[in-house]
Amino acid sequence: MSYDKQKVHNRIKKILYGLTGITLTDNKDIMISNRIDKLFRNTKYNGDINDLLDMVESGNAYVTEFINTFTTNKTHFFRETFHFDDLKDRVLKDFIDNNKSIHMYCSASSTGEEPYSMAMTVAQANNDYHGNIKASIIASDIDTNVLEYAANGIYKFSKSSKEFPNWIKPQEFFKRRVQKNLVGEEVLIKVKDEIKRMITFQVMNLNDPHYPFKKEEFDVVFCRNVLIYFSTEDQNKILKKLFTHLKIGGTLYLGHSENPQDLINYCKRIGQNIFVKEKEIF
Ligand SMILES: C[S@@+](CC[C@H](N)C(=O)[O-])C[C@H]1O[C@@H](n2cnc3c(N)ncnc32)[C@H](O)[C@@H]1O
């Protein structure tokens, strides 16, 4: 089907920004073309792209499919492991020493590997530091497909995978199942219920003007590898909103190529993209 590529790409960027706040930069033409193919597959729509975009833009149909198509969901267990080392040996050790329960937020949870890594870290900290503290984790994403996948908690496992740090024994947190398929066998791992129970998954758009949480609700906020999709101005807005829901003394973890923008004046950097909130923004 022929269409004016540049016009359609610009239109998609505008709609995507309006719906999610995601800013697609100028060098994303190949990616956008591939995602247009994916959008047709996901919607099973076989008409004109501009008609499809009309329906998305007016909110009449295919909005969810559009959002799910244009998000990038790359993640893995214990990504940037040093954050989980810090969570276990500094944050959770302190909560265990004081026998306090902990409330955490994972703000772009994608297919679930990140919040499950947080939950496994709690279980391991309880083992290592002889504690029995309770944890609750809210995990949100804008993409409904990845949330469904996450809530299911079933992943492919490869022996060569270096995803797990040496202080995690996957067999303690997953049930293992071998499944035959067309190319042979694959190993599936299913998150055990005691890990799953710590997490509540919910749809949420970080670009919304307000978040459905209380002021200073969380002890820990993970916001990793999602700010990179937003303009600097919008990153600042998101960070400020997240910050109001973090307790003073609470910890914010950011992704490797993200920075705290204006928050730097209100928190202390204590490690690689690890920030402790010192005061409120007035
Ligand atoms: C690259 S993944 C990062 C996953 C995980 N935090 C990590 O570091 O491995 C980015 C996630 O951000 C989500 N996302 C993008 N825009 C969003 C928005 N406006 N609100 C909430 N989530 C969003 C995407 O759906 C995607 O799952």
The ligand as an SDF file (V2000), in Angstrom:
LIG
                    3D

 27 29  0  0  0  0  0  0  0  0999 V2000
   12.8880   -0.5170   27.6340 C   0  0  0  0  0  0  0  0  0  0  0  0
   11.5620   -0.9380   28.7190 S   0  0  0  0  0  0  0  0  0  0  0  0
   12.4050   -0.8650   30.2740 C   0  0  0  0  0  0  0  0  0  0  0  0
   11.9510   -1.9580   31.2230 C   0  0  0  0  0  0  0  0  0  0  0  0
   12.6500   -1.9850   32.5820 C   0  0  0  0  0  0  0  0  0  0  0  0
   12.3560   -0.7970   33.3580 N   0  0  0  0  0  0  0  0  0  0  0  0
   14.1380   -2.1700   32.4360 C   0  0  0  0  0  0  0  0  0  0  0  0
   14.9010   -1.2620   32.7700 O   0  0  0  0  0  0  0  0  0  0  0  0
   14.5530   -3.2430   31.9950 O   0  0  0  0  0  0  0  0  0  0  0  0
   10.5840    0.5610   28.7040 C   0  0  0  0  0  0  0  0  0  0  0  0
    9.1530    0.3550   29.1620 C   0  0  0  0  0  0  0  0  0  0  0  0
    8.5620    1.6420   29.3750 O   0  0  0  0  0  0  0  0  0  0  0  0
    7.2010    1.5650   29.0000 C   0  0  0  0  0  0  0  0  0  0  0  0
    6.6720    2.9150   28.7380 N   0  0  0  0  0  0  0  0  0  0  0  0
    6.9170    3.7160   27.6770 C   0  0  0  0  0  0  0  0  0  0  0  0
    6.2180    4.8510   27.7780 N   0  0  0  0  0  0  0  0  0  0  0  0
    5.5170    4.7840   28.9330 C   0  0  0  0  0  0  0  0  0  0  0  0
    4.5960    5.6640   29.5930 C   0  0  0  0  0  0  0  0  0  0  0  0
    4.2580    6.8340   29.0730 N   0  0  0  0  0  0  0  0  0  0  0  0
    4.0770    5.2540   30.7630 N   0  0  0  0  0  0  0  0  0  0  0  0
    4.3970    4.0720   31.2940 C   0  0  0  0  0  0  0  0  0  0  0  0
    5.2530    3.1910   30.7310 N   0  0  0  0  0  0  0  0  0  0  0  0
    5.8110    3.5450   29.5540 C   0  0  0  0  0  0  0  0  0  0  0  0
    7.2110    0.6740   27.7660 C   0  0  0  0  0  0  0  0  0  0  0  0
    5.9460    0.1030   27.5090 O   0  0  0  0  0  0  0  0  0  0  0  0
    8.2890   -0.3500   28.1290 C   0  0  0  0  0  0  0  0  0  0  0  0
    7.7420   -1.5320   28.6430 O   0  0  0  0  0  0  0  0  0  0  0  0
  1  2  1  0
  2  3  1  0
  2 10  1  0
  3  4  1  0
  4  5  1  0
  5  6  1  0
  5  7  1  0
  7  8  2  0
  7  9  1  0
 10 11  1  0
 11 12  1  0
 11 26  1  0
 12 13  1  0
 13 14  1  0
 13 24  1  0
 14 15  1  0
 14 23  1  0
 15 16  2  0
 16 17  1  0
 17 18  1  0
 17 23  2  0
 18 19  1  0
 18 20  2  0
 20 21  1  0
 21 22  2  0
 22 23  1  0
 24 25  1  0
 24 26  1  0
 26 27  1  0
M  CHG  2   2   1   9  -1
M  END
$$$$
